[in-house]
Amino acid sequence: MSMITNTSNLGPMILQSLAPAMLYVPTPTMNYITVCDKTSMPANGGTTMRFMRPRALTPPTVQLGNAGIDPPAQVPQRDIIDAQMAFFGTGCVINEQVILQDQEGVLAWVSERLAVAMRQAEDLILRDYIVSAASVIMAGGGGNGDNPSNLGVSDFSLVATTLDTNNAYKFMTGIEGMDRFGTGPVRSAYFMLASTELQSDFDSLVGQGFKSVWDYPSNSSALPSEVGSVFNIRILTSSEAPVARQASANSNDVYYNTVCGRQAITHINQDGYSMNLIYRDPYFSGMLAQNATLAVKFAQAQALTQDTAIRNLLCTRLSTLGGP
Amino acid sequence: MTEYSRLAKGYFTSTGAAKVINLPFQPDYVEIINYTASAAFTDHRVLSAQWDVNMGQGFAITQVKNTTYQTDSVVSNGISTFSAGLALQYGARQQVVGATKADPIVFNVTAHGYSVGDIVIFEGLYQSSTTGMPQICGIPFAITAVGDADHFTVKWNGNQSNYTALSGSPTGAYVKKVLYPYLYAPGVSYVEAITTGSTTTIVTTAPHNCVVGQEVAFRIPSAWGTTQLNSLPNVVIPGSPIYGYVVSVTDSRTVVVNINSTSYSAYNSNQPVASVSGQQFPQMVAVGDVNTGGVVISSGSALYPPPSVNGANTINGPAISGAFVNNTSQGFVIGAGVCVTDTAAVLVGANTNVIYWKAYLHDMSLPV
């Protein structure tokens, strides 16, 4: 018989302790909302938001002459863009016994998760809308022989040239050069929203035009998800960027890289309905008041408000690189 | 019944093709009755059927009038649920056995399982490194005809000098179905053909979802000919995009646009295989509309009908016709699968059969 009291003959009554902090939840960066114009549709404003963009008038390049006669009048024209509001929501029904007996604050972390789910839905809706609505440019500047090819610097140049020629507005002013070793100035730029899976392809373009954020003269204006820039395009990456798996001519994954200028996409809410976190006490749930509910709902519409200022640059990956 | 369960019921007239039922939830139990076949006690009909989520997607238990009343089952293309909320979702890849050098192109894919109207994309359509029809890889196509279980048709002029037939199951040649092709509409469409004239007729490879009054822009790469349609450049008012308006909708893939293209270059879809890497596609993009009202009512419709996408109503409220709309949805599908024993009995019924359905989502399901 053992004389020593140890945990085999006198174990702790409660074996576990809950760590004081929750572990983080892997969550993609949400870039699509970043590049959107934001507007609000008023309450009692119907179902559909209408945008109006005047068309340019013909510049009067013909001289009047000396006849004293006015030239014919022009009829002003406009373009109209409509977008219908849609409503979204999700929630959880939580029995009071869970709230009563669980050791951690279940209502607190479920609330936080619902809020993140709502914001992620907002971004995914924008992402998929852009996939469906914006025209595409197939990358051809890479050397993998696929269609689309992997990204070459000429693809960035082509899409930036297209947007410049379309008179799109850039988002960012340039970053002036500084006397810091290895850095260089950054041009005023459009944004490209790309997949994190392409970061190794961007790295392979170092020396050919790609400049990592750590080579910016100052990182103060870099966004958290920014990985660098190529010519007039600053690149934001996210793991939720759209990828069509095995969809290229050679059965490789096709990446949708959204390149856009200002006002290309507009996100519309309705009278502040964009964020509603709703808690209903169990009191409201039947005669025994057993179940609480936590839910989120939001209203959102979206439209391409400047179709000339957005392109999806489709590409595959450099074939010699490994998978994600 | 407890307070969070969901119940729904309805009926429809079958066309013989799979029927999509949109609901505010995904059911875990569905039952259907073929009213027409039950009343007439018709041979080789599914009179009623049940499905539980625990049976697995695409399954159904059936009660059939073969020549006598009997039980049977459907093991594929039965009842299944769906949640159409994310783009770029695809069905299984299937090997392309062959394809005709013809207009339209007929593809041979063993037991493809597709229906008319399904949207598919192709990969690797090479017969050799320099021949085949890889020029159409990546373009979404609507299936326009189903010849038999192993053949289907897509509309594209493959009977041109740069296209060659496929045969012998070329390595890497696949097709797959786009599961949710119209989550948002209208959008970008790929152009199959252009007829120039005092108005311009556009044929797209998949439904365009445009309405009369839709404002559209074009992106025609130089190799495809009719670049004068492009919204930019504009030589008269530099920088100002040129748009057209849809003046009639011929069918789901054809619109007439009010652009006088009489003097424009001819459209050319005879693209060489050698230019596939980096090949650009001709596109038509919905950019707005000039409408001021919603969808017109019709016999049996709601007073304020929702916008429709590809001929089916969305689950939204009314909107201006031609507006950008969200068409995400969920619910269940009654498939056109056949019974195991009575292979003439189709789950969704025969054309004109009236089908009643009930769908449930239960609070409690045991075992958990």
Interface residues (C-beta under 8 A of the other chain):
Chain A: T47 T48 R50 R55 A56 L57 T58 P59 D79 I80 I81 D82 A83 Q84 A86 V93 L124 I125 R127 D128 Y129 V131 S132 A133 A134 S135 V136 I137 M138 A139 G140 G141 N144 G145 D146 N147 P148 S149 T165 N166 N167 P242 V243 A244 R245 Q246 A247 S248 A249 N250 S251 V254 Y256 S285 G286 A301 Q302 A303 L304 D307 T308
Chain B: E3 Y4 L86 A87 L88 Y90 R93 I121 E123 G124 L125 P134 C137 G138 G172 Y174 K176 Y182 L183 Y184 A185 P186 G187 V188 E215 A217 R219 S231 L232 P233 V236 I237 G239 S240 P241 Y243 V276 S277 G278 Q279 Q280 F281 Q283 V285 A286 V287 G288 D289 V290 N291 P307 N316 G317 P318 A319 I320 G322 A323 F324 V325 N326 T328
